[in-house]
Amino acid sequence: MTNVHDNILGLIGNTPMVRLNQVTKHIPAKVYAKLESSNPGHSTKDRIALHIIEAAEKRGLLTPGSTIIETTSGNTGFSIAMVSIIKGYKCILSVSDKTKPEKIAYLKALGAKVYICPASVPADDPRSYYEVAKRIAKETPNSIYINQYFNELNIDAHYQSTGPEIWEQTDGKITHIFGCTGTGGTLSGSAKFLKEKNPDIKVIGVDADGSILKTYHETGKVDESEIHSYQIEGLGKNLIPGALLFDKIDEFVRVNDEDSAYRTREIALREAIMGGYTTGAVVQALIQYAQNNTLTEKDIIVLIFPDHGSRYISKVYSDDWMAEQGFSKNGFSSYDAVLKTEMEK
Ligand code: PMP
């Protein structure tokens, strides 16, 4: 039997790549999207959930009925909940109140217990989703705390899977990789592997307007004045994650909510790829990078598309939401407006 698996976890990894033919066609390089939405939990986080939980099993830290605890903006939660079901563990998650109700419903549908915490408080506030997860982990016997922001197995999962896949899929010809950085694990692990193979590969991190990562990379300092709230989930931080290997990243590009939202919808409309909000962010980052750097036909660029658009229907794919954000000044706030502009070109 081929392509038949014992359970859903057998589908994790080995995600396909698709060439982008429209949204970046003004850039001479070949641009490929690695579709992490093809994982069974629809995001890159399936890889770390499986890797970290299996590492804990190997160390004898988990027994049937153990509890897995994590703080998550959504994707890591889905993945941990999925792995927990198959392996017979309980799953407790703390999420920020920025998380949309349908994401929370999805987590609950996968059997997770969910604590909703304010996004507006500092990371060290006892009400923050970090502190709530830590407290629950301390109070729950026979449990592990995944701690994806400071767990080096987060990097290792991508060093062992995503990086080698990209190397093989591009026949070792990749010249640039672009990845969104939340915990930093996806890009750090992939970059570590790829730079070992070829140190000339350029690694570009994508940071959010309102986050501190780009400036920290450039100056080694946190500029508190740069912190403000923003809408893109899963990208950027108000703390320095231990899973982000700054020395593997050549440059950060910072993108804003509006450009990334428009770009996400453009990718759906022109490439027929329904990606999450950070899919737009990573394409937007390449477009900004190409304005300041020379790219040629010989360049092979890989963009990591972290998750699927179905989780953002009432957010970036909603015309009402776009209008509420005031994202209409460039006339791209609705599907119709984008299509009309494209047809007029
Ligand atoms: N995009 C989305 C939608 C995410 O949820 C995340 C994870 N927080 C990322 C990008 C960034 O991935 P990583 O944590 O591996 O840096």
Residues whose N, C-alpha, C, O or C-beta is under 5 A from the ligand:
A	BS01	PMP	N75 C180 T181 G182 T183 G184 G185 T186 L187 E233 G234 G276 T278 P306 D307
